[in-house]
Amino acid sequence: MKIKELKKTVNVSWSPAELYPVMIAAGSAAQQVDESFSSNSYLELYSLNLAESSLDLELKSSLQTQHRFQKLVWSGAGVIVGGCDGGLLQFYDAEKALKGSTDALVGSSTKHTGNVSALDINPYQKNLLASGASESEIFIWDLNNTSQPMAPGNRSQPYDHVQGLAWNQQVQHILGSTFATRCLVWDLRKNEPIMKLSDSQSRTRWRSVSWHPNVATQLCIASEDDQVPVIQLWDLRLAASPLVTFEGHDKGVMATAWCRHDPELLLSAGKDGRLLCWNPTTTKPGGEVVMEVSSLDDWMFDVSWCPRVPGLLQVASFRNQVALHSLLGASRADCMSARTQSAMVDSFGGAFTSLPAVAPAPFSVPHVVDSPLF
């Protein structure tokens, strides 16, 4: 059920779970124009205003910016990060932005090449940001000191645009990344990829990656290719082929989001304008669609669950709309295989054989980004 909407083409990020009341940050979407062809760009903060029956969100602050955004994330460290065109990353002080202060922009970097369209915050160390752009560039940033990001090993070849990034939800030094033809899993303690997933049997073009909230070795990757609009569930312990391939979209899948509050709910948004909710634990061929949450005559390019409120989600489309929906779900116990692969145990620790896992002690990010990437 749609409960709120925002009539703008924007990239959106929820406020972190620590912040109450819940808010969203909305940044003008890069490479998009409105009906008036305005080139103005804004970073705006909205409260949900759930006590009001109106569909309108309540604007709390608005900052005019010089650049539009490819991606936004809001860290529990109090920083809103915007990925922009031309390799630009911008760092905003969330508290200053909420007050509308003109000095809310506290830093920027042009370390990347190309559009910075992949960002994710580490769920255990809220000051750690992963960013991805063109030429297979991935950097790990300490938001307390953004001058020296780290590269997690040599750049993956062939060089390609980083389509998606996602930190593992159980093992904090594991990072997933998607490129058009492959998905790489990185171990940041080793500074190298430890697993490559690819589908040589079909013409997939990978875009989104989402980790299972509880099962450290399972992840979903989605194809944006209109000829093969599928989502595949993989388990790194059985990485020869996907466990299940979900088939429900008519055109490419642009975004996925796995619910942290209920692992049996997975959202997918596609070019066919459909927002589908799946049960990713099923082994039914083609997957099991729990419900169609929404349908539009428009591309949906982003979807995410609210980190604080169970069942609350947002979906963004290109034709001036962000919609907030309320969805109810019930958790059930997960059944997991005991099969293991010894080659992965060193990276995943106890999470590989004993699930759910206990997070390991924090790891440090060395300031070595100035070393060359090959």
C-alpha positions in Angstrom: 0.0 0.0 0.0 1.4 3.4 -1.0 1.5 5.7 1.9 3.7 8.6 0.7 5.1 9.9 -2.5 7.6 12.5 -3.8 7.0 13.9 -7.3 10.7 14.3 -8.3 13.3 12.2 -10.1 15.8 11.7 -7.4 18.2 9.3 -5.8 17.1 8.4 -2.3 18.7 7.2 0.9 17.0 6.3 4.2 18.3 7.8 7.4 20.4 5.3 9.4 18.5 3.0 11.9 20.0 5.0 14.8 18.2 8.2 13.8 14.7 8.9 15.0 12.3 9.9 13.6 12.9 8.3 10.2 13.9 10.6 7.3 15.0 10.3 3.7 17.6 12.2 1.8 16.8 13.0 -1.8 19.3 14.2 -4.3 18.6 15.3 -7.9 19.2 12.4 -10.2 22.2 12.8 -12.6 21.6 12.7 -16.4 17.9 13.4 -15.9 15.9 16.6 -16.5 12.3 17.6 -15.5 9.6 18.9 -17.8 11.0 22.4 -17.5 14.5 21.3 -18.4 15.8 22.9 -15.3 19.5 22.3 -14.6 19.2 23.1 -10.9 20.3 20.4 -8.4 19.3 19.9 -4.8 20.0 17.7 -1.8 16.8 17.7 0.3 15.8 16.0 3.6 12.3 14.9 4.3 10.4 13.6 7.3 7.8 10.9 6.6 5.0 12.8 8.3 3.1 9.6 8.9 0.6 11.2 11.2 -0.9 13.1 8.3 -3.2 11.3 5.8 -1.7 13.3 2.9 0.7 11.5 0.5 3.1 14.4 0.8 6.4 14.1 2.6 7.4 17.1 4.8 10.4 19.0 3.5 12.8 19.7 6.4 15.7 21.3 4.5 16.9 22.0 1.0 20.5 22.7 -0.2 21.3 23.8 -3.7 24.2 21.8 -5.1 26.6 22.2 -8.0 26.3 18.5 -9.1 23.6 16.0 -9.5 23.8 12.5 -8.0 24.2 9.0 -9.3 23.8 7.5 -5.9 23.2 8.5 -2.2 23.9 6.8 1.1 23.4 8.1 4.6 25.9 6.7 7.1 25.4 6.2 10.8 28.6 8.2 11.2 26.5 11.3 10.4 27.7 11.7 6.8 25.6 11.8 3.6 27.6 10.7 0.6 26.7 11.5 -2.9 28.2 9.8 -6.0 28.3 12.1 -9.0 29.4 12.1 -12.6 33.1 12.6 -13.5 34.5 10.5 -10.6 33.2 13.0 -8.0 32.3 12.0 -4.5 30.8 14.6 -2.1 30.5 14.3 1.7 27.9 16.2 3.6 27.5 16.7 7.3 24.0 15.3 7.9 23.3 17.6 10.9 24.4 20.7 9.1 22.3 19.6 6.0 19.3 19.2 8.3 19.7 22.8 9.5 20.1 24.0 5.9 23.7 25.3 6.6 25.5 26.5 3.6 28.7 24.8 4.9 27.1 21.3 5.0 29.4 20.1 2.2 32.5 19.1 4.2 34.6 17.4 1.6 34.9 16.0 -1.9 37.1 13.7 -3.9 37.8 13.1 -7.6 39.8 9.9 -7.0 37.4 7.9 -9.2 37.2 7.7 -13.0 33.7 8.0 -14.6 30.3 8.0 -12.9 30.3 7.0 -9.2 27.1 4.9 -9.2 27.8 2.3 -6.6 28.0 3.1 -2.9 27.4 1.1 0.3 28.0 1.6 4.1 29.5 -1.2 6.1 26.8 -2.4 8.6 29.3 -3.0 11.4 31.7 0.0 11.0 29.5 2.9 10.0 32.5 5.0 9.0 33.5 2.6 6.2 32.2 3.3 2.7 32.6 1.3 -0.4 32.4 3.1 -3.7 32.6 2.0 -7.3 32.9 3.6 -10.7 34.4 3.0 -14.1 37.6 1.1 -15.0 36.8 -1.5 -12.4 37.6 1.1 -9.7 36.6 0.2 -6.1 37.7 2.2 -3.1 37.1 1.8 0.7 36.8 5.1 2.5 37.1 6.0 6.2 34.5 8.7 6.6 36.5 10.1 9.5 39.4 10.7 7.1 38.5 10.8 3.4 41.9 11.9 2.2 43.3 8.4 1.7 40.9 5.7 0.5 42.1 2.1 0.1 41.8 0.0 -3.1 40.9 -3.7 -2.3 43.6 -5.2 -4.4 44.3 -5.0 -8.1 41.5 -3.9 -10.4 39.4 -6.7 -11.9 40.0 -7.3 -15.6 38.7 -6.8 -18.1 38.1 -3.3 -16.9 34.4 -2.5 -16.6 32.0 -0.2 -14.8 31.2 -1.2 -11.3 27.4 -1.7 -11.4 26.7 -2.5 -7.7 28.4 -2.9 -4.3 27.1 -4.6 -1.2 28.8 -5.4 2.2 28.1 -8.8 3.6 25.6 -8.6 6.4 27.3 -11.2 8.7 31.0 -11.0 7.9 32.2 -7.4 7.9 35.3 -7.8 5.8 33.5 -9.4 2.8 32.3 -7.1 -0.1 30.3 -8.1 -3.1 30.6 -6.2 -6.5 28.9 -6.6 -9.8 30.1 -5.9 -13.3 28.2 -6.5 -16.5 29.5 -10.1 -17.0 30.5 -11.2 -13.4 30.1 -10.8 -9.7 33.2 -10.7 -7.6 33.4 -11.3 -3.8 36.3 -9.6 -2.0 38.0 -10.3 1.2 39.4 -7.0 2.5 41.7 -8.7 5.0 43.5 -10.3 2.0 42.9 -7.4 -0.4 41.9 -9.7 -3.2 38.8 -11.3 -4.7 38.1 -14.8 -3.4 35.2 -15.8 -5.6 33.9 -15.1 -9.1 30.3 -15.8 -10.1 29.3 -15.8 -13.8 26.6 -17.3 -16.0 28.1 -18.4 -19.3 24.9 -20.1 -20.3 22.8 -17.0 -20.9 23.2 -13.4 -22.0 22.8 -11.8 -18.6 24.1 -8.3 -17.8 24.5 -8.1 -14.0 23.6 -5.0 -12.1 22.4 -5.3 -8.5 23.8 -7.4 -5.7 22.1 -8.1 -2.3 23.4 -10.3 0.5 21.1 -12.6 2.6 20.6 -10.8 6.0 21.4 -14.0 8.0 23.2 -16.5 5.8 26.7 -15.2 5.2 27.4 -17.2 2.0 24.2 -16.4 0.1 23.6 -13.5 -2.3 21.3 -12.5 -5.1 22.4 -10.9 -8.3 20.1 -9.4 -10.9 20.3 -9.0 -14.7 19.3 -5.7 -16.4 19.3 -7.3 -19.8 15.8 -7.2 -21.3 16.3 -10.6 -22.9 17.3 -12.3 -19.7 15.5 -10.3 -16.9 16.3 -12.8 -14.1 17.5 -12.8 -10.5 19.8 -15.6 -9.3 20.3 -16.8 -5.8 23.9 -18.1 -5.2 25.5 -19.9 -2.3 29.3 -19.5 -2.2 29.6 -23.0 -0.8 28.0 -24.4 -4.0 29.2 -21.8 -6.5 29.2 -23.9 -9.6 25.7 -22.7 -10.4 22.9 -20.7 -8.9 20.6 -22.3 -6.3 17.5 -20.7 -7.9 16.8 -18.4 -10.8 13.8 -16.1 -10.3 11.8 -15.3 -13.4 9.0 -12.8 -13.2 10.0 -9.5 -14.8 9.3 -8.8 -18.5 12.3 -6.5 -18.8 15.6 -6.0 -17.1 15.9 -5.9 -13.3 17.4 -2.6 -12.1 17.5 -3.1 -8.3 17.0 -5.6 -5.6 16.7 -5.3 -1.8 16.7 -8.1 0.8 14.7 -7.3 3.9 16.9 -7.3 7.1 13.8 -7.8 9.3 12.4 -10.7 7.4 14.8 -12.8 5.2 11.9 -14.3 3.4 11.2 -11.0 1.6 13.2 -9.9 -1.4 12.2 -6.9 -3.5 13.0 -6.4 -7.2 12.4 -3.3 -9.4 12.6 -3.4 -13.1 12.4 -1.6 -16.4 8.9 -3.2 -16.9 7.6 -0.9 -14.1 6.9 -3.8 -11.7 7.9 -3.9 -8.1 7.9 -7.6 -7.1 8.2 -9.2 -3.6 9.7 -12.7 -3.7 10.2 -15.5 -1.2 13.9 -16.2 -1.9 13.9 -19.3 0.3 11.8 -21.3 -2.2 13.3 -23.9 -4.5 10.3 -23.7 -6.9 11.6 -23.4 -10.5 11.2 -19.7 -11.5 10.9 -18.6 -7.9 7.8 -17.6 -5.9 6.4 -14.1 -6.2 4.7 -13.3 -2.8 3.0 -10.2 -4.2 3.3 -7.4 -6.8 3.7 -4.4 -4.6 3.4 -1.8 -7.4 3.1 -1.4 -11.2 3.9 1.7 -13.2 4.3 2.6 -16.9 7.9 3.6 -16.1 11.3 2.3 -15.4 12.0 1.6 -11.7 15.6 2.1 -11.0 16.0 1.9 -7.2 14.4 0.1 -4.2 15.3 -0.2 -0.6 13.8 -1.2 2.8 13.7 1.2 5.7 16.5 0.1 8.1 14.4 1.1 11.2 10.8 0.3 10.4 9.9 -3.3 9.3 7.8 -3.5 6.2 8.4 0.1 5.0 10.1 0.5 1.6 10.8 3.1 -1.1 10.9 2.7 -4.8 12.2 5.3 -7.3 11.3 5.7 -11.0 12.5 8.0 -13.7 9.3 9.9 -14.3 9.2 12.1 -11.2 8.2 9.7 -8.5 9.5 8.2 -5.3 6.8 6.1 -3.6 6.8 4.8 0.0 4.9 1.6 0.6 4.0 -0.3 3.7 4.2 -4.1 3.6 3.6 -6.6 6.4 5.7 -9.8 6.7 6.4 -12.6 9.1 9.7 -14.2 9.8 10.2 -17.9 9.9 13.3 -20.0 10.8 15.8 -20.4 8.0 16.9 -23.9 7.0 20.5 -24.1 5.9 22.8 -26.7 4.4 25.7 -28.0 6.4 27.9 -28.4 3.3 31.1 -26.5 3.3 34.0 -25.7 1.1 37.4 -25.5 2.9 38.7 -22.9 0.5 36.2 -20.3 1.8 36.4 -21.0 5.5 39.5 -18.8 6.0 37.6 -15.7 4.6 34.2 -16.3 6.2 35.3 -18.0 9.5 32.6 -19.5 11.6 29.9 -17.9 9.4 30.7 -20.4 6.7 29.7 -23.4 8.7 27.7 -22.1 11.6 24.8 -19.7 10.7 23.9 -17.1 11.7 27.4 -16.0 12.4 28.8 -13.8 15.1 30.6 -10.8 13.7 34.4 -10.8 14.1 36.4 -8.1 15.7 36.7 -4.8 13.7 39.4 -4.7 11.1 41.4 -1.6 10.2 41.5 0.0 6.8 45.1 0.9 6.0 45.8 4.2 4.2 47.5 2.8 1.2 45.3 4.0 -1.7 48.2 5.9 -3.3 49.7 2.6 -4.4 49.1 1.9 -8.1 46.2 -0.2 -9.3 46.9 -2.8 -12.0 
